[in-house]
Amino acid sequence: MRRGEKVGKYRLTKGPVEGGRGAVWFAVDTELGRSVVLKRALLEDNSQADFDELLAEARALAKFSHPNVVTLYDAVRAGKGRNATFWLVMEHVTGGSLDVPVKLAPELAAHIGAQIAAALAALHDKGIVHCDVKPGNIVITPDRVAKLTDFGAAYRVDGSETITPNGPVSLTPFFAAPEAFRGAPERASDVFSLGATMYWLVTGTPPMRGAGRAVRMEAISPQVGPLGSILTAMLQRDPGARPTAAQALTALTDIAGPPDRFPTLPMAPATTPYTDVLTRGEAPTATGGLPRRTATLVRHRPLLLAGAAAVTVLAIAVPFTVMSLGGEDGDKATPAPGRTATAAGFIGDPRTVDPCALLKTTVFDRYEVAELKRDEGNFNRCDVNLKERDEEVVDVRVELDADSLPEAVTRKTKGRVTVVERAAEGDECVRALAVNGARGNSLRVTAVARQPAEVKQPLCDTADAATRFAVNVLNRGEIPRRSPDLPSNSLAHQDACTLLDAKTLEKVPGIDAQEPDVGFGRWDCQWKSTTSEYEVDLRFDQGDLPSDKNARSTRLSDHQAIVMPEYEGPGSCRVEVVHRDYTGLDRVKGTERVALVLKGAGRKGRPCDLATDLAGSAAAALPPA
């Protein structure tokens, strides 16, 4: 899957982002013009019968509408036969999940809890049990509306005849009711999970458990304040002793008070963490030290077979802009239970990390010359040119990436590193790597044949040689830093996404300036039209100026620039604006540049007029070199 492709009537605009196997995309409904989220549904097999069943269930849920539930719109199929993929289409909610370290005032937790209780009451009335209520499945919109999301674990009760038996149940041990561990969740199980969620939102820890995974009532923290009575009721071991969702809604509304008394919620960037999988035999004990993971048990009457048999559905993990929900003044954020230091920092500061530390020329012993090239392309890249008789035969490059690992059939784990392998396509072979647990960061190793007839070994063997060295570096710890640092006037210290403002981007039909696809280090920013084939890509470049027989020179805001018609295919135009000259570590002179590429103008369009206009605006926004 690639940005710009269509899945049914939905055009992919951004992704993939984390979601168990990375299969979550942002998209636009090309018929209705609304933003949606697509999540891949993992079926037991790719049969038409399985998809028809999924489609029937998705459309049944799509008829359910509630202001505190993220709406499921549809299910679609892409491709044919064994290569087909199946996707759930959901409402795109701006805001953020609560699966971040927070500590809320009890009244604010009650305000959120009341909204989720309202959603549960409506679902329970329709015979639907969510089965995985937890902070990571609650989204808070900028106008403070709480919405329940991710129905991958949901199922029907009351003996619905349309549901297939014997699917798995997904649960999160910190928030699951005792009966859910036995594979027998019911409506009251959702009430328990909501109580555990609210307890965590206030105290920063899950309720302490005892024998039979029952909550130890004597250990409930006094921090819960006015929530003490209702949480005690919601967390009872006996499902019959708990209030219904409707009763919990009434009690929580009384505690919450009027919404206008709540403070403004500041925004802070964060990402929902990856949720792992437990088999029945790995269910956690009741005494402390619980890993924060999703357990898989046997259940009956599954609502959506979005994950089947050995591969269970995982929580949607879409990166959001997450609310920082302040409680009492001076409170420090408490880490989420069981969360250890993540591997997200394996790259470190983008402006100091050295991508060339991931390549070594001596591993390419099949070629006469292996030459390290530090400044080809953007700042996230390093190349080794493999040569025979002074002619480049293969280019091997490492690129640091802002995305998580892509989907692939072949994955290998080497130490703390996961490697995704794909078969060579044409004259290119790619490997993707990431440290286990890293979110939103990976790197790519690519071997490209410049002269296929002269290649000395299969391209993927060359890519694997580079990959083995990179894996060894990653297993030793953080990637080494650049030495010396990039100078203060380098474009590496700039944000490519700020060089084109909303007014400038209005010149491109259908472009939404607020929805760019941001690359690593914010050195690459891409905007796609939702109404046409137009695409604007603004990135940084370094090294030699590109050569093209059709190129013409010009000046934009007192910067040297070159304009290259159809440089990236028909209907495209590339404009490069020089920011500064430099001399590299190898004493070779080069330039740092802003490269703007416009695509999708069509053969009869005049893309270079518009591209030059846009590049002129970017040039005017550059600081002095």
Buried (B, 14 or more C-beta within 10 A) or exposed (E): BEBBEEBBBBBBBBBBBBBBBBBBBBBBBEEEEEBBBBBBBBBEEBEEEBBEBBBEBBEBBBEBEBEBBBBBBBBBBBEEEEEBBBBBBBBBBEBBBBBBEBBBBBBBBBBBBBBBBBBBBBBBEBBBBBBBBBBBBBBBEEEBBBBBBBBBBBBBBEEBEEBEEEBBBBBBBBBBBBBBBEBBBBBBBBBBBBBBBBBBBBBBBBBBBBEEBBBEBEEBBEBBBEBBEBBBBBBBBEBEEBBBBBBBBBBBBEBBEEEEEBEEBEEEEBBBBBBBBBEEEEBBEBEEEBBBBBBBBEBBBBBBBBBBBEBBBBBBBBBBEBBBBBBEEEBEBEEBBBEEEBBBEBBBEBBBBBBBBBBBBEBBEBBEBBBBBBBBBBBBBBBBBBBBEEEBBBBBBBBBBBBBBBBBEEEEEBEBBBBBBBEBEEBBBBBBBBBEBBBBBBBBBBBBBBEEEBBBBEBBBBBBBBBBBBBBBBEEEBBBBBEEEBEEBBBBEBEBBEBBEEEBBEEBEBBBBEBBBBBBBBBBBBBBBBEBBBBBBBBBBBBEBBEBEEBEEBEBBEBBBBBBBBBBEEBBBBBBBBBBEBEEEEEEEBBBBBBBBBBBBEEEBEBBEBBBBBBBBBBBBBEEB
